[in-house]
């Protein structure tokens, strides 16, 4: 039912690698965010 601690830690590490700091702001490119949600970039951009 609950995720294994090792897998959870790995998931966090993968997400943290996709976050960049630009001009003092933490950002994630739309294509990386779409990949995390398992949707196409176009669909993500249309939803926001």
C-alpha positions as MATLAB code, in Angstrom:
seq = 'XXXXXXXXXXXXXXXXXXXXXXXXXXXXXXXXXXXXXXXXXXXXXXXX';
ca = [
       0.000    0.000    0.000;
       2.797    2.454    0.877;
       5.833    3.079   -1.308;
       9.099    1.566   -0.199;
      11.434    4.118    1.393;
      14.190    3.442   -1.160;
      11.857    4.035   -4.117;
      10.425    7.184   -2.514;
      13.934    8.577   -1.996;
      14.815    7.767   -5.596;
      11.680    9.533   -6.856;
      12.564   12.655   -4.881;
      16.114   12.626   -6.255;
      14.828   12.375   -9.833;
      12.437   15.288   -9.297;
      15.133   17.398   -7.632;
      17.411   16.885  -10.647;
      14.747   18.431  -12.887;
      14.466   21.640  -10.844;
      16.718   24.485  -11.968;
      17.399   27.855  -10.407;
      17.057   30.732  -12.845;
      17.417   34.331  -11.660;
      16.902   33.222   -8.070;
      13.669   31.312   -8.811;
      13.313   27.531   -8.766;
      11.694   26.330  -11.981;
      10.948   23.095  -13.796;
      10.704   23.034  -17.590;
       7.275   22.175  -18.940;
       8.529   19.056  -20.741;
       9.962   17.647  -17.496;
       6.747   18.389  -15.602;
       4.672   16.787  -18.358;
       6.901   13.714  -18.187;
       6.320   13.380  -14.445;
       2.554   13.470  -14.994;
       2.744   11.160  -18.005;
       1.125   13.577  -20.444;
       2.309   15.376  -23.563;
       3.800   18.837  -23.126;
       1.087   20.299  -25.335;
      -1.668   18.875  -23.108;
       0.009   20.236  -19.967;
       0.351   23.715  -21.476;
      -3.282   23.722  -22.607;
      -4.410   22.835  -19.079;
      -2.706   25.806  -17.431;
];
